[in-house]
Amino acid sequence: MQSGALPWLKKLQLSRKIHPWIIEDLPPGKKPVSCKWVYRVKYNADGSIQQCKARLIIHGNHQIEGFYYNETFVPVSKITSIRRFLSVAVVKSWELHQMDINNAFLHGELDKELFMRMPPGFCSNSPNKVCRLKKSLCGLRQAPRQWFAKLSSKLSEYGFVHSYEDYSLFIYYTETVFVALLVYVDDILLASNNAQASQKFKTYLNDSFSIKDLGKIEILSWH
């Protein structure tokens, strides 16, 4: 087996751990949404294979507003917030870290009853079997909103508060510790005046969702 396939297997194991759906009979009067597999090979800068990716995508364009979902929202930071965030971090000489959430949308919990056809390649003895979704799979119109609701809940439990200027900016502070987060869908920038506080929060976030820690960001500053 090629080493490039291993990350795909890890993601498959993660999705099984989350249990994104339950297989059951389609209730009368319900219509399932179709889906498809999307495959992609990610390469390194030298042209070698870094990762083989397979993602199950729901045909969200078949969803009807008010029936399958009510509201949509994508957590995207404002460009002015990003500039100010980085500027303050440089001036204060704070550490900057970047993180990526693994399979972020799978953590969002659905508040609507939604059924999906069996994914291509899945076999069932009954043609009436479908997947009743528990999590917000990629492609659903409400998937980004449900993921952000889950993330906001976990950050609130930790002690973070929203910024009134930008809903994608979160702040945590005590008398000695200050931590700021900027969220862009499933990418997170972290700035803090305390290295131990940064590591403690990373551990909490990884325990909650499973993250890819991309490490420190080095920014050149001048005076």
N, C-alpha and C positions, 0 to 999 in steps of 0.2 A: 504493500500500500504506500502511495506517495505521501510524504510528510505534509504536503499542502492540503491533504484531505482531513487531517486531524482537527483543525479548528472547526470545520463543518460538523464533525462528529461531536465535538464538545457542545456546539450550539444545539444540536439535535437532542443531546442528553439534557441540556438546560430546559428546552421547550417541553420535554417529557416530564421533567420535575415540576414545572409550572402547571401542567394539565390544562391546556388552553381550551379543550372541548370535551364533551361527553357524547358518545355514540348512542343514538336511540332512534326509535321510529319517528317519522315525520308526522306531526299531529295534523288532523284534518283541517283544511282551510289555510294551511301555512305553505309558504313558498320559499325554498332554500336559495341562497345566493351561490353562484358558481365561483370557482377559484382556479388557480394555475400555479405551476412551479416556474420560478425565474432563476436561471443559473448564471453565474458570473465567475470568472477567474480573475483574481487580483494579483498583479505583478509587482515585484520589487523594482527599484530604479535600474538594476543591472539586467532586467528582463527575465529573471528567474521567477518561478511561481511562489507567491507568498501565501495565498489562501484560495481554496475552492469554496465558493459560497452557493448555497441553495436557499431560496426564500419562497415561502408560500404566500401568494398574493390573492386577496379577495377582490372580486370585481365590484368595487365600491360604486362604480358608475351605474350599477343596477339598483342601488338603494334609493328608497323614496323618503324624502324629508317628511318628518312627522309620523312616519310609520316605523322606519328602521332607526332613525336618529332624530334628535331635536336640535342640538347645537353642535357647532364645530369650533375648534380653536387650535392654533398651532403656536407653541411657545417659542417665539423668535425674538431675540433681544434687539433693541433699537441700536442703530449704528452709533448714535450719540452716547448711548450707555456703554457700549464697548470701548469707545475712545476715552471716556471719563474713567471707566474702570481701570484701564491699563495705565492711564496717566497718573492717577492717584497711587496705584501700586508702585510705579517707578519712583515717584516723588518720596513716598514713605519707605522705600526699599523693602517692600513686602515680597514674600515668596509667591510665585505664580505657578499654579499647577493646572494640568488639563486632564480631563477624564472623559471616558465614553461609556455609556451604559449598554451592556450586552442585551440584545433583543428587547429594547426598551418598551415597544408597544405591547409585548406579551404580558407586561406587568399591569397594564390598565384593565380595570374590571368593568364589564358591560352592565349598563342599567336598562337595556332593552333586550327582549327575547329575540334571538337571531339564530337562524339555522343556515348551515353551509353544506353544500354537496360534498360527498366524500372526495378527498384530494386525489388527483390522478396517481395511480399506482397502488392505492388502498383497495383491498378487496373485502366484500361482504357477501354473506350467503343470502341476505335479504335486499332486494332492490329499493326497499322503502327506508333503508337506514341512512341517516344524515348525522351531521355533527352539530350539536347544540353548543354554541360558543359561550365560553365563560370569560375569555380574555379578548382584548381588542387586537386582532391580527392586523398586519400591515395591509393597507388597501381600504380598510373601513373608513368612512368619512369621519367618524367620531374617534378614531384611534388616537390621534395626537392629543385630543382633549382629555380622554380617559387616562392616558399615560401621565399627562401633566397633573391631573387631579391626584393620582396616586403618589407622584413625586412630591407634590405640595404637602400632602398629608404626612409623609415621612419626614420632610424637612420641618414641618410645624411641630411634630413630636420631639424633634431634636432641640427645638428652641429658636428656629429661624422665623423671621417675619418678612412679609412682602414689602417691597418698595412701592410707594404710591406713584412714583414717576414711571416705573417700568415694572410690569407684573412678572417679568422673567428675572428680576434681580431680587435675591434673598440676602438678608443680613442677620448675623448672629453676633452678639456681643455681651461681655461681662465687664467687670472693672479692669481686667488685665488682658482679655482676649477679644480680638475682632476678626471675624471671618465673613467674607462676602462671596456669593456665588452668582454667576451669570449663566443662564440656561439658554441653549440654542437647540431646540428639539431634544436630542439625546446626547448632546455634547455639553460639558460643563467646565467653566473656568472657575478656579478657586484662588482667592487672594487672602492672605492672613498675615498678622503680625507675630504669629506663634507657630513654629514648626511642629511642635507636639500636638497642638490643636488641629492642625491640618491633617496629620497622620491619624489622629483619633477619629476625625470625621470621615476620612477615606475608608477606614475600617467599618464604620457604621453603615456607610453607603454600600460597600461591597457586601456586607451581611444582608442588607435589605434587597439589593437588586442584582449583584454581580457586575463589577465594573472592569473596564480596561484602563489601567492607570498609565497614562502617557507621560508621566513625570513632570519635571519642572520646565517652565518656559523661560528661556533666557532672552531678556530684552536689553538692547544696548541703549544706554542713556548718555546724555551729554549736558554740560552746564555752560 
